[in-house]
Amino acid sequence: MSVEIRSIEPTRANLRKYVKFGIDLYKGSPYFVPPLIHDDVNTLMPDVNPAFDYCEAQSFMAYRHGKPVGRITAIINHAVNKRTGERSLRFGFLDFIDDKEVVDALFDAASRWGREKGMTSIVGPMGFTDMDHEGMLTFGYDEVGTMATIYNHPYYVDHMNRLGFTQEAQWVEFYIKVPDAIPEKYSRIAQIVQQRNNLKIKKYTSRKKIREEYGEALFELVNEAYDKLYGYSPLTRKQIQYYIDIYLGIINLDLVTLVVDAEERLVAVGISIQSFSDALKKSRGRIFPTGWRHLLPALMGKSDAVDLLLIAVKPEYQNKGVNAMLFNDLIPYYIKYGFKHAETNPELLDNSKVQDQWNYFDTRQHRRRASFRKSL
């Protein structure tokens, strides 16, 4: 039962089939949350995704008897490799049936492409940038995923180990019960931090105004706050505009909190988004012809969960309790919209300072994921 590997030309038609395979593989799973097909296709399109200004990529699909059985995208982020001095090949968009021959053929194809480009190691799952999904699920397979994370079958890790990969970075995620009121101690901390540092909360009701006043500054802050994190790929000006267009079109501005100093300079930002997990499961990642019926209610805020999409704090204000200001403002909105729980995005396992902030709430660490590396 030989496996055929095909290089995927990045046309919309080809990439739709590529993305849909990664959805169809999990048909019937109550835990898998599909991506929006449109979004993943755009991520893989060189003429759409600005990351291709400094990245190159090649996607491969495995077939058996003409039927797709696996996929992988090999990515070279030249900007990160220049920053780190490494010659790393990233792999992402990895999905496959539980079959040794299929898995070996996929990684052989990606690795061969990387070696031809002068790469000396392979690491993933990672995307073009940190705005893409990263980290293979290693714990929490019976937890419903989020729109911002990867779900995979448990056997994926078995194959990574079999192929000689070793875990490099690890991330944890938390399920947080939304309290009925802001914890008193937490509120006091927020007030002290605000007064001590002469900071204030800034809210917006106009997408146009927040874009004009802080759109670029928001993602520039992300670049500054995340700069030293594992594998971070700084966003270019073009990418910043790209993500402004994507995120400011769908987020509920009540769930966006800015912290500024006395000169109105951005110090911190917290962006939450109502959970789209149930809606995406029902729509199967499609907007048309009927997917919008499931997505629209979530877009209007009808969900019992909220995803903590992005938190960034200026380096000189980190570890000073500024996060308490963010959530002191956001929690009343969570209560207003009827959210019962919140889910964090993946947090690096060794980032205890970020995780300590959840000690004030009823939480459980419910998912874990990792990146895997080996030499080529």
C-alpha positions in Angstrom: 0.0 0.0 0.0 2.4 2.7 -1.2 2.0 6.3 -0.3 2.2 9.1 -2.9 3.4 12.5 -1.9 2.2 15.5 -3.9 3.5 19.1 -3.7 0.6 21.4 -3.4 0.5 24.5 -5.6 -0.9 27.4 -3.6 -4.1 28.0 -5.5 -7.3 28.6 -3.7 -8.9 25.4 -5.0 -5.9 23.3 -4.0 -5.6 24.9 -0.6 -9.3 24.5 0.2 -8.9 20.7 -0.3 -5.7 20.8 1.8 -7.5 22.7 4.6 -10.6 20.6 4.4 -8.6 17.4 4.9 -7.5 18.6 8.3 -11.2 19.1 9.2 -12.6 15.9 7.7 -10.0 13.8 9.6 -11.7 14.8 12.9 -15.3 14.2 11.7 -17.3 13.0 14.7 -14.9 14.3 17.3 -16.7 16.3 20.0 -13.5 18.1 21.0 -12.0 19.2 17.6 -12.8 22.9 16.7 -12.2 23.5 13.0 -10.6 26.6 11.7 -12.4 28.9 9.3 -11.4 27.4 5.9 -11.2 30.9 4.5 -8.7 32.0 7.1 -6.4 29.0 6.8 -6.4 29.3 3.0 -5.4 32.9 3.2 -2.6 32.0 5.6 -1.1 29.7 3.0 -1.5 32.1 0.1 1.8 33.9 -0.8 -0.1 36.8 -2.4 -2.3 37.3 0.7 -0.2 36.6 3.8 2.4 39.3 4.4 4.6 36.7 6.2 5.7 35.5 2.8 7.8 38.7 2.5 10.4 36.9 4.7 9.1 33.3 4.7 8.9 30.6 2.1 6.8 27.5 2.4 5.8 24.3 0.6 2.8 22.2 1.4 2.6 18.4 0.8 -0.2 15.9 0.8 0.0 12.2 1.1 -2.3 10.0 -0.9 -3.1 6.3 -0.9 -5.2 4.9 -3.8 -6.0 8.5 -4.7 -7.4 9.3 -1.3 -5.8 12.0 0.9 -4.3 10.5 4.1 -2.0 13.2 5.4 -0.6 16.7 5.0 2.3 18.9 6.2 3.5 22.4 5.4 7.3 23.1 5.5 8.1 26.7 6.4 11.3 28.6 6.6 11.1 31.8 8.6 14.2 33.6 7.5 13.6 36.5 9.9 13.6 34.2 12.9 16.6 32.2 11.7 18.5 35.4 11.3 17.6 36.5 14.8 18.6 33.2 16.3 21.5 32.2 14.1 19.8 28.8 13.4 18.9 27.1 10.2 15.5 25.8 11.3 12.8 24.4 9.2 9.3 24.7 10.7 6.5 22.3 10.1 2.9 23.1 10.5 -0.6 22.2 9.3 0.3 18.6 10.3 -2.5 16.0 10.1 -2.4 12.3 9.2 -4.0 9.0 9.7 -2.4 6.6 12.3 -0.1 5.0 9.8 3.7 4.8 10.0 4.2 4.8 6.2 2.1 7.9 5.8 3.9 9.8 8.6 7.3 8.8 7.4 6.5 9.9 3.8 5.2 13.3 5.0 8.3 14.1 7.1 10.6 12.7 4.5 9.2 15.2 1.9 9.3 18.2 4.2 12.8 17.3 5.5 14.1 16.8 1.9 12.8 20.2 0.9 14.3 21.8 4.0 17.7 20.2 3.4 17.7 21.5 -0.2 17.2 25.0 1.3 20.2 24.5 3.6 18.2 23.9 6.8 19.8 21.7 9.5 17.0 21.0 12.0 13.2 20.7 11.9 10.8 22.0 14.6 7.1 22.3 15.1 4.2 22.4 14.9 4.7 26.1 14.3 3.2 28.6 11.8 4.7 31.4 9.9 4.4 33.7 13.0 3.1 33.5 16.6 -0.2 34.7 15.3 -0.6 31.2 13.8 -1.4 28.0 15.7 1.5 26.3 17.3 2.2 23.4 19.7 1.1 19.8 19.5 -1.5 18.8 22.0 0.1 16.4 24.5 -2.6 16.4 27.3 -6.3 17.4 27.4 -7.6 15.3 24.4 -11.0 15.2 26.1 -11.3 19.0 26.3 -13.0 21.1 23.6 -10.5 23.2 21.8 -10.6 26.9 20.9 -10.3 28.7 17.6 -6.8 29.7 18.4 -5.3 26.3 19.2 -4.4 23.0 17.6 -6.2 19.8 18.3 -4.7 16.5 17.4 -5.2 12.8 18.1 -3.0 11.2 20.9 -1.2 9.1 18.3 0.5 12.1 16.9 2.9 12.2 19.9 3.7 8.5 19.5 4.8 9.1 16.0 6.9 12.1 16.9 8.7 10.0 19.5 9.1 7.1 17.1 10.8 9.5 14.5 13.3 10.6 17.1 11.9 14.1 17.8 12.4 15.5 21.3 10.2 18.1 23.1 11.6 21.6 23.0 9.1 24.1 24.3 6.0 23.3 26.4 2.8 25.4 26.8 0.0 25.1 29.3 -3.6 26.4 29.1 -6.1 27.2 31.8 -9.9 26.9 32.2 -11.0 29.8 34.4 -14.4 30.1 36.0 -15.8 33.6 35.6 -16.5 34.9 39.2 -19.8 36.5 40.2 -17.8 39.6 41.2 -14.3 40.9 41.0 -12.3 39.3 43.9 -11.8 42.1 46.5 -8.1 41.6 46.9 -7.7 41.6 43.1 -9.6 44.9 42.8 -7.4 46.5 45.5 -4.2 45.4 43.7 -5.6 47.0 40.5 -6.3 50.3 42.2 -2.9 50.4 43.9 -1.1 49.7 40.6 -3.1 52.3 38.8 -2.4 55.0 41.4 1.3 54.1 41.9 2.1 54.2 38.2 -0.2 57.0 37.2 -2.0 54.8 34.7 -5.6 54.8 33.4 -8.0 52.5 31.6 -9.0 53.5 28.1 -12.1 52.0 26.3 -13.6 52.5 22.8 -17.0 52.2 21.2 -15.7 53.1 17.7 -13.7 50.7 15.6 -12.5 53.5 13.4 -11.3 55.5 16.4 -9.4 52.7 18.1 -7.8 51.9 14.8 -6.7 55.4 14.2 -5.4 56.1 17.7 -4.0 52.8 18.8 -4.2 50.2 16.0 -0.6 50.2 15.0 0.6 50.9 18.6 -1.3 47.8 19.8 0.7 45.4 17.6 3.9 47.3 18.1 3.4 46.7 21.8 2.9 43.0 21.0 6.2 43.0 19.2 7.9 44.6 22.2 6.2 42.5 24.9 6.7 39.2 23.1 10.2 39.8 21.6 12.0 37.4 23.9 9.5 34.6 23.8 10.2 31.3 22.2 10.4 31.4 18.4 8.9 34.9 18.2 8.7 36.4 14.8 8.3 40.2 14.9 5.4 41.6 12.9 6.3 43.9 10.0 4.3 47.1 9.2 2.5 45.2 6.5 1.6 42.4 8.9 0.4 44.9 11.5 -2.1 46.4 9.0 -3.1 42.9 8.0 -4.0 41.9 11.5 -5.7 45.2 12.3 -8.0 44.5 9.4 -8.7 40.9 10.6 -9.2 41.5 14.4 -10.8 44.9 14.6 -13.5 43.6 12.3 -14.8 40.9 14.6 -13.9 41.7 18.2 -16.4 43.2 20.6 -14.9 46.4 21.8 -16.3 45.9 25.3 -13.9 43.0 25.5 -10.9 45.2 24.6 -9.1 47.1 27.4 -6.2 49.4 27.0 -4.0 50.8 29.8 -2.2 54.1 29.0 0.2 56.3 31.0 -0.2 60.0 31.7 1.0 60.9 28.2 -1.6 58.5 26.6 1.1 56.1 25.6 0.0 52.5 25.4 1.3 50.4 28.3 -0.9 47.3 28.2 -3.7 45.7 26.2 -6.0 42.8 26.9 -8.2 41.5 24.1 -10.8 38.8 24.7 -13.2 37.4 22.2 -16.4 35.5 22.7 -15.8 31.8 22.1 -16.5 30.6 18.5 -15.8 26.9 19.4 -19.4 25.7 19.3 -20.3 27.8 16.2 -17.2 26.6 14.3 -18.0 22.9 15.1 -21.5 23.4 13.7 -20.4 25.2 10.6 -17.5 22.8 10.0 -15.3 25.8 9.2 -17.5 27.1 6.4 -19.2 30.5 6.2 -21.3 29.7 3.1 -23.8 28.5 2.3 -25.2 27.9 5.8 -22.2 28.3 8.1 -23.0 32.0 8.8 -26.2 30.9 10.6 -24.1 29.3 13.3 -21.3 32.0 13.3 -23.6 35.0 13.5 -25.0 34.4 17.0 -21.4 33.9 18.3 -20.4 37.1 16.6 -23.2 38.9 18.4 -21.8 37.6 21.7 -24.2 34.7 22.3 -21.8 32.3 24.0 -21.2 31.1 27.5 -17.4 31.2 27.1 -14.8 33.8 26.4 -11.3 33.3 25.0 -8.4 35.4 26.4 -7.0 36.1 22.9 -4.1 38.4 23.6 -2.5 40.1 26.6 0.6 42.3 26.2 2.3 44.5 28.7 5.2 46.9 28.0 8.4 45.3 29.4 9.1 48.0 31.9 5.6 47.5 33.4 5.7 43.7 33.5 5.6 42.1 37.0 4.0 45.3 38.4 0.5 44.1 38.5 -0.8 45.9 35.4 -2.6 42.7 34.4 -4.9 43.2 37.4 -6.0 46.5 35.9 -6.9 44.8 32.7 -9.0 42.1 34.3 -10.5 44.4 36.9 -12.0 46.2 33.9 -12.8 43.1 31.8 -14.5 40.9 34.4 -17.7 43.1 34.7 -18.1 42.8 31.0 -17.7 39.0 31.2 -20.4 39.0 33.8 -22.6 41.3 31.7 -22.4 39.0 28.6 -23.1 35.9 30.7 -19.8 34.2 30.1 -19.4 31.3 32.5 -15.8 30.5 31.9 -12.7 31.8 30.2 -9.9 30.0 28.4 -6.4 31.2 28.2 -4.2 30.9 25.1 -1.2 28.7 25.4 1.3 30.0 28.0 4.9 28.8 28.1 5.4 26.4 30.9 8.2 28.3 32.5 6.3 31.6 32.4 5.2 31.4 36.0 4.8 35.1 36.3 1.9 35.0 33.8 0.4 31.9 35.4 0.5 33.3 38.9 -2.2 35.8 38.0 -4.8 33.0 37.8 -4.3 32.2 41.5 -7.0 34.6 42.4 -9.6 32.6 40.4 -11.2 29.2 40.3 -9.0 27.6 37.6 -7.7 24.2 36.4 -4.9 23.5 34.0 -6.7 21.5 31.4 -4.4 21.3 28.3 -0.7 21.0 27.6 1.2 21.1 24.3 4.7 21.0 23.0 7.0 21.7 20.1 9.2 19.0 18.8 12.7 19.2 17.2 15.3 17.0 15.6 18.3 17.4 13.3 17.9 17.0 9.6 
